[in-house]
Amino acid sequence: MPTRVDAILDQFAIPDCRYCYLHVSLSGLGLPIRDYNQLLEGLRSRLPDGCTIVVPSFPFGNNVEYAALLDRGELDFDVDRTPCRVNLFGEMFRRRTDVLRTWNPILPVACLGQDAQSLCDTCHLDVMPFDDNSIFGRLTRESSCVIGLGVDTNTNSFAHMADDQFADRFPCPLYTPPQHCRVHKDGRLVHEGEYKTVTVELRRKIKPGLLQPSLMGKPFFQWVDDPAQAYCIELTPFVAFMSELAEKAFNNGVLPPWHKQ
């Protein structure tokens, strides 16, 4: 593994978890593309035995791409061919022959490990993006952590899990109307359904990084900023903590602290 990544991981006590959701930026780590394989294998050696790696494999990166995706009205998603536009690490990861990609056409993830097939069997069946059967619901209620390398905590999509519990208390809709989506694999249509997802407005306003000062010192959160920014979060207590903050915020007539007021 590249020396600077070893230096980061040496500062973490990685939890004994069933799933590890990885956010990795090669550029944020200052690493060239040629270090990808060495980085991934080094990470795998650090994770608990039997841990399944989950990597975001969304077909969009920034909010402009996200808005353009929703403007199509109908979506065609090809599990094998639609690129991951989150970052280069995610695209290289999803191309591995031993990696499986979930069939959710808007929020797919790529999975490597013993529970990869189980995730792919169910995580496209929920209309809502953050319900129990979604990838985010599955990982939150099971033993999971999020590790971010070369990124800050703004990359943590699980902030939406707390929002979902208070959807009726937000001043604006959190979710879009259902969008018709078709999923293709191996050159054929394998699934078709209606999917809701978060609005463009919500994506523009939510800033999980605003919560970071409140996370410092919590037993479920670890942070380093040398030799690069990185974090490790245990998911279940993290979402529970955010839900408590959201409840207090709404009771005081304001939005949760990870939203622009």
Residue pairs with C-beta under 8 A, 6 or more apart in sequence:
1 9
1 38
1 39
1 41
1 42
1 43
1 45
2 29
2 31
2 35
2 38
2 39
2 42
4 29
4 30
4 31
4 227
4 228
5 29
5 31
5 39
5 42
5 43
5 149
6 42
7 226
7 227
8 149
8 224
8 227
8 228
8 230
9 43
9 46
11 222
11 224
12 147
12 222
12 224
12 230
12 232
13 222
14 20
14 46
14 47
14 48
14 145
14 147
14 232
15 48
15 143
15 145
15 232
15 234
16 48
16 143
17 48
17 51
17 143
17 144
17 145
17 234
18 50
18 51
18 52
18 115
18 142
18 143
18 144
19 51
19 52
19 53
19 54
19 115
19 139
19 142
19 143
19 144
19 145
20 47
20 51
20 52
20 53
20 54
20 144
20 145
20 146
20 147
21 54
21 55
21 56
21 109
21 139
21 144
21 145
21 146
21 147
21 158
21 235
22 43
22 53
22 54
22 55
22 146
22 147
22 148
22 149
23 56
23 146
23 147
23 148
23 149
23 151
23 155
23 156
24 39
24 43
24 55
24 87
24 89
24 90
24 148
24 149
24 150
24 151
25 87
25 89
25 149
25 150
25 151
26 32
26 33
26 35
26 36
26 39
26 87
26 88
26 89
26 150
27 87
27 88
27 150
28 149
28 150
28 151
28 228
28 229
29 39
29 149
29 150
29 228
30 150
30 228
31 39
31 150
33 88
33 92
36 89
36 92
40 93
43 53
44 53
47 53
50 113
50 114
51 113
52 111
52 112
52 113
52 114
52 115
52 116
52 119
53 111
53 112
53 113
54 109
54 110
54 111
54 119
54 135
54 139
55 89
55 90
55 93
55 94
55 109
55 110
55 111
55 112
56 84
56 86
56 90
56 107
56 109
56 157
57 84
57 86
57 90
57 93
57 94
57 101
57 102
57 108
57 109
57 110
58 84
58 85
58 86
58 90
58 106
58 107
58 108
59 69
59 77
59 82
59 83
59 84
59 85
59 105
59 106
59 108
60 66
60 68
60 69
60 85
60 86
61 85
61 86
61 87
63 200
63 203
63 204
65 85
66 200
66 203
67 200
69 75
69 106
70 176
70 179
70 197
70 200
73 179
73 180
74 179
74 180
74 181
74 182
75 105
75 106
75 179
75 180
75 181
75 182
75 195
76 105
76 181
76 182
76 184
77 103
77 105
77 106
77 108
77 181
77 182
77 183
77 184
78 183
78 184
78 185
79 101
79 103
79 108
79 183
79 184
79 185
79 190
80 101
80 185
80 186
83 91
84 90
84 91
84 93
84 94
84 110
85 91
90 110
93 99
93 110
93 112
94 101
94 110
96 112
98 112
99 110
99 111
99 112
99 116
100 110
100 111
100 112
100 116
100 117
100 119
100 120
101 108
101 109
101 110
101 111
101 120
102 108
102 109
102 110
102 111
102 119
102 120
102 123
102 124
102 135
103 120
103 123
103 124
103 183
103 185
103 190
103 191
104 123
104 124
104 129
104 134
104 135
104 195
105 124
105 181
105 182
105 183
105 195
106 129
106 179
106 181
106 195
106 197
107 129
107 134
107 135
107 136
107 197
109 119
109 123
109 135
111 119
111 120
119 135
119 138
122 133
122 138
123 133
123 134
123 135
123 138
124 183
124 191
124 193
125 133
126 132
126 133
126 134
126 137
127 178
127 193
127 194
127 195
127 196
128 134
128 164
128 175
128 196
129 136
129 160
129 175
129 195
129 196
129 197
129 198
130 136
130 137
130 160
130 161
130 163
130 164
131 137
131 164
132 138
132 141
136 157
136 158
136 160
136 161
137 161
139 158
139 235
140 158
140 161
140 235
140 236
140 239
141 236
143 236
144 234
144 235
144 236
145 232
145 233
145 234
145 235
146 156
146 158
146 231
146 232
146 233
146 235
146 238
147 230
147 231
147 232
148 155
148 156
148 229
148 230
148 231
148 232
149 228
149 230
150 228
150 229
150 230
151 229
151 230
151 231
152 209
152 212
152 229
152 231
153 208
153 209
153 211
153 212
153 215
153 223
153 231
153 233
154 207
154 208
154 209
155 208
156 208
156 233
158 233
158 235
158 238
158 239
159 206
159 208
159 211
159 242
159 258
160 198
160 206
161 239
161 242
162 239
162 242
162 243
162 245
162 246
162 256
163 170
163 174
163 202
163 206
163 246
163 256
164 174
165 243
165 246
166 246
166 247
166 250
166 256
167 174
167 175
169 250
170 255
171 255
172 199
172 201
172 202
173 199
174 198
174 199
174 202
175 196
175 197
175 198
175 199
176 196
176 197
176 198
176 199
177 196
178 194
178 195
178 196
179 194
179 195
179 196
179 197
180 192
180 193
180 194
181 192
181 193
181 194
181 195
182 189
182 191
182 192
183 189
183 190
183 191
183 192
184 190
205 259
205 260
206 258
206 259
207 258
207 259
207 260
208 258
209 258
210 257
210 258
210 259
211 242
211 245
211 257
211 258
212 223
214 245
214 257
215 221
215 223
215 233
215 238
215 241
216 223
218 237
218 241
219 237
220 233
220 234
220 237
220 238
220 241
221 231
221 232
221 233
221 234
221 238
222 231
222 232
222 233
223 230
223 231
224 230
224 231
242 256
242 258
245 256
245 257
246 256
249 255
249 256
249 257
250 256
254 261
255 261
